[in-house]
Amino acid sequence: MKTIYIFLLSLAFTQIVCAQNYNDSTSTENVKVTKKKGPEHIIGFDIRPSYIFPTHEFFKGTNNTGKRINSTFAGHLKYGFKFSPDSELGRLYPYAIQGIGIGYNTFFNSEEIGNPIAVYVFQTSRIATISPKLSFDYEWNFGASFGWKKFDEENNPYNRVVGSNINAYINLGFLLNWQIAPNTNLKAGIDVTHYSNGNTSYPNSGVNTIGASVGVTRSFGGGKKGNETLGKLSIPVFDRHISYDLIVYGATRKRGVFPENHDPLLVPGSFGIIGLNFNPLYNFSRYFRAGLSIDIQYDESANIGQHIANDDIPSTPENLKFFRPSFREQFSTGISVRAEIVMPIFSINLGIGKNFICKGSDTDSFYQTFVLKTNITKNIFLHTGYQLYRFKDSNNLMLGVGYRFNAR
């Protein structure tokens, strides 16, 4: 996950530069747009051979086969669309493609891992133009993967990596996009992928891969280009301003405890989480905004490991008992620095922060967030997020809704 986070931060920096250049070049000039009848549709297929980071002994050979598991292979089929260049979004985001995809994955060990199928939304756009037919692009995928073989003490004891049949799927790729024929493009590059259940089940070590991506896309529809033009259609000057996002979210999670001189134990049941973010953001351009966020969260499972009520640690977790921690030990407030890439329909928000109102080791930490915002209206959006502690420890999902004040 840390690798993905670093890649996404680099993407945010790249978008700042590209967005400013595009804004400067279009804010005071009119552009001609060829008339089209509707959006352009894109069908794509790609293959992704990847290397698995050996983050657990299971991948290093402690499995039924006794061999290292270090490679995976995936095939993806995607449908996307571009907004018509006649539309405002088409003029503001001429290279953005968004849509849905499905991917089949094999880890060459179906008995212990399965062959999960990922279903996701995606978005891709141009970072830089290299030549009239070659560009440098990015693409992100965000969704869920189904069909994992999860850990089972009796039937799948070695797989202490995957604790659920369904896991979140996050992917980021950087691609060279070459137009090899009219309406046909060849794309090739590298990508990183992370699978995790956000601590909704244990174990949750996560699966992380890096590899190649090679694919072909074919576009159709959108009407035919003709000689008639719409004349000069101006792109309005962007008015820099501050917007304010207020988000309420919730989730459930599992919690493990680590008693002294004893093996770790998974606490029975699930624990609730509720949180609130207030996120003022300065809108530098149509494509990028950044600011600070006040992050408030209550985690029902925080610091219970310091309040075990048993005189002797039981051999089975079902017999564990706890004193309820104080509210202050389960409540935290932090401030994070946020950067947000803004595109049609979706925005990607990244944050790095530190809790300053907290008590106990489970909340006294630096934290990192990855959030996908999906616009429902101009002011209302869905909030799908993931929080890490210390750049490596999965903490919890953040599923909620947000309202944007001063949206323009």
N, C-alpha and C positions, 0 to 999 in steps of 0.2 A: 504493500500500500504506500509506503514511503516513496518508492520509485515513481508511482503514478502521481503522487502529490508534487514531486519535484518537476515532472514533465508538465503538469498542468500549470504550475507557477511560471514556467518558462513560456508556455503558450500565452498566459495572461500578459507577460511583458511584451511578447511579439505583437499581440493584438493592440496594445497601447500605441506602438509605433505605426502600425499599419492603419489603424483607425484615424489617427491624427493626420496622416498623409492624405487619406481619402477625404476626410472632412475638409481639409484645407483646399484640396483641389476642386471640390464641388460646391462649396458654400457660397461662392460669389459668381459662379458661372452657370449658364443654362446648358442642358444636354439634349441631344436629339435621341429619341427612342423610336425604334421601328415598331409599327403596330403589330400586335399579336392578338389572338382571339382568347387566349386563356393560359393557365399555368403549363409549364413544361414538365413532363413525367419522365422518370428515370428508373430503369430496372438494372440492378447490378448483381454480380456474383463474384465472390473472392474466396481464396484459400489462405489459411494462416497456419503454417508450421511454426511451432514455438518451443522454447526451452523452459522447463519448470525450475524455478528457484528451489533448491533443496532445503527448505526452511524447517523440515521435520525429519526425524529418523525414518519415517514411513517411506519418504522419497529416496532415502539413501540405501535402501535395501532391506529394512525391517518390515517385510510384508510377506505374503504367501509365496511369491515367486522367488524371493531371496535376491532379487536384482534391483538395480537403481531404476527409478521412474523419473526420467529427465526430459521427456518430450511429449508433446501433444499436437494434435492436428485438428483443424476446424474448417468447415465449409459454410459459407454464409450466402443467403439470398436476401436481397433488399429491394424495397420499393420506396422511392422518394419523389419529391416534386420541387420545382422552383416557382416562386411567385411570378406572375406575368410582369414583364418590364413596363407594361402600361400602368401597373398599380404602384402605389406609393412604396410598399414594402419591396417590390421588385426593383424599383429605382434605388432605394436605400441599401438593399442587400442583394446586389446582382449575382453573386456567386453562391449564395447560401442554398443548400439542399437539405431538406429534412424529411424524415419518413420513419418507416418501421422495418425491422429486419428479424430474421430467424437464423440461428446457427447451430450446426451439429458438431459436437466436440467428442473426441476420443483421446483417452490417456493411455491407450494400449494396455489397459488392465480393467476391463469392464466388470469383472467379478468383485473387485474391491472398491472401485471408484465409480463405475457406471459410465455411460455415454450421455452426458447431460445435453439438453437442448436449451439454448438461450433465446429468449424473446425480448426485444428491446426497441426503444426509440433511438434514432441517431440523427446527427447533424454534421455536415461537412461544409467547408468553405475555403476560400483561397487566402493564403498568407502572403504570398509574393508571386508576381509574374516573372517568369524566367525568359520566355519567348512567346510569340503569338500562339503557339500550340503547346506550350509546356509551362506548368505552374507548380508551386509548392503549396500543398494543402494540408489541412488537418481534418480529422474525423473523430468524434467521440460516440460511444455506445453506452446506454444506461438502461438496465432492465433486470430480468430475473432469469435464472437457469434452473431447469427442472430435470429430475431423473438421476440425481446423485445417489450412490450407495453410501449410506451414512454408517458411522461407527456403531457396532453392536458387540457387546461383551462376549457373546457366544458365537455369533455368525460372522462378524467382521471385526475381530479384536485388534488388528494391527492398524486399521485406519483411524488413528486418533487426530485426524486433520479435519474431517468433515462430519458435522453433527446434525445435519438436516438434509432432507431430500430436495429442498428448494433453497437456493442461495442467490444473493444479489450478484449482478454481473456488471462490471465497469471496465471499459476499454478506451484507450486513447491511441491514435495512430498519426504519424506524420508521413505524407505520401507525395511522390512525384506524379503529377496528373498529365498524361500525354494524349493529345487528340490524334489518334492514328487514322481516323476516317471521319467523314461527316457524321455527326451524332453518335460516334463511338469513341470511347476513351479507355486507355490502359492506365491503371494505377498500381504503383508499387512503392513499398516503404517498410517502415518498422512500426510495431505497436506493442503496448504493454497491457496486461489484463489482470484484474483482481476479482476473485470470487470470495464471498464471505456472507455469513448470515446475521452479522451485526449483533452477535451474542444473544440472539433469540433462542439458540440451542447450543449445547456444548457436545463435543469440543468445537472450537472455532479458530483453528490456527490460520485459516485462509490459504488459498491457492493463488500463487503469483507466477505469471509467465511473461516472457519477452520473446519476440520473434519477428518473422517477416509477414508481409501481407501483399498479395498479388491478385488483382482482379480486373474485370472488364465491366464497363457501364454502357448502356444504350439509352439514348433519349428519344422521345417521340411526343407528338401532340404540340400544343401551344400555338397552332396556326402556322401558316407559311409566311415567311418574310416577303413583303411586297415593296413596291416603289413608293407607296403612300406612307408618309410619316405624320406624326402627330404634331409636328412643328417643334417649338422649343418648350420643353417641360422643365421647369426649374426644380432643383432639389432645395428645399427651404433651408435657410441658415439655422444651424443648431444653437439653441439657447442653453448655455451651460447653467445648471441649477442643482439644488440639493433635493433629493427625494428621501422619503423615510419609510422603511419597511418594518412592519410589525408582524411577527410570526408567533403563532402558538402551535406547539407540536406535542406528540406523545409517542410512546413505544413501550414494549415489554422487553425484558432481557433475562438471561440466566446469570447466575453468579457462582463462582467457585471460591472456596476458602482454602487457605494454606496454613493449617495448624503447625506449630513448632514441633519438630521431630516426628512428623506424621505425613503420610502421602496426602496430596491435594484431594479435596472432597467437593463434589458438585451439590450445591444446596437444592433440595427438592422444590419444585414449583417455579413460577415466574414472578418477576417483580416489575412494578409499574414505574414509568418515567414520564414526567411532564415538564415542559420547558417553554420559555418565552425569550425571544430575541427582539431587540429594538435596534435597527440598523440604519443610521443616517449614511447616505452615500452621495458623494459629489459626482455628478454626471459630466465627465470630461468630454465625452462625445456620444454619438448614438451607439457606439460599440463598446464602451468601457466606462465603468464607474467604480469608485473605491471610497472607503471610509472606515469607521469604527463600528463595533457592535457591542451592546450590553447584553450578555448572555446569562440568563437565569435558568437553573435546572434543579429539580427535585428528583433524586434517585432513591427509590425505596430499598435498594440493595446495598447502597454505599456504606462501607465500613462495618458491615455485619460480622466480618471475620475477626474484628477486635472485641466482639461481644458474645462469644460462645458461652453458653450457660452450663454445659456439661462439665462435671469435674474431671472426667476422663473422656478422651476423644473416642467416640464409637467407631466400630469397624465399618458400619454402613451409614451413609448420609441420611437415611430416613430417620435415624434416631438423634440427629443433631437438633439442639435447641439453642435459642438465642435470646438475649436481652435486647429489647428494642433500642437502637442507637438514638441519641438525641436528634432533634430536628436539625440542629446546626451541622451535625455530622453528615446529614444526607441532603443538605441544601448548599448550593454553590452559586456564586455570582462572579463572572469574569468579564474581561474586556478583550476583544479580538480585533485584529486588523483584517479588513475584508477587501477583496478584489473581485470584480464581477465582469465577466464577458457577456455582452448583450447581443442577442441575435433574435430573429423572428421566432416567436412562440416560446423559445427557451432562453434561459440565462444560466450560466454556471458561476457559482459563488464559492470562493475559497477563503478560508480563514485560519489564522494562527493566533492563539490567545493564551491567557493565564488567569486562573481563578484567583481572586484576591479576597473574597469572602468565602471561607471554607474551613474545614477542620477534619483532619484524618488523611491518611495516605491515598485513599481512593478518590479524593476530590482535590487535594493540594497538588496540582499538576499543570503543566502546559497541555493544551489541547489543540487539535486541528479539526477542521470541518471541511467536508466536500458536499455541496448542495446543488441540486438541480431545481430551478424554479420554472414552472410551466404556467404560462399566462392563460387565465380563463377569461378575464376582461382586462380593461385598461388598468384597473386598480387591484383586482383579486388574482392570486396565483396559488397553485399547489406547491408545497415545499417538501421535497424528498431529499433527506440528508443523511450523512454518516459522520460520526464523531470518533476520533482517535485520541488517545492519551499518549504523550511522549513519542509521537511519530510512529509507534509500532503496536501499541496495545489497542485492540478493538474495544470500543466502549459501548456505543448504542446507536440505533437508528433514530432518525428525527423525521417523523411523518406528520405533516400538518398543513396549515393553510396560512396565507399571509395577505396583508392589505398594504398597498403602497399609497402613501400620502404624497401629494404634490407630483403625481405622475403627469408627464407631458408627452 
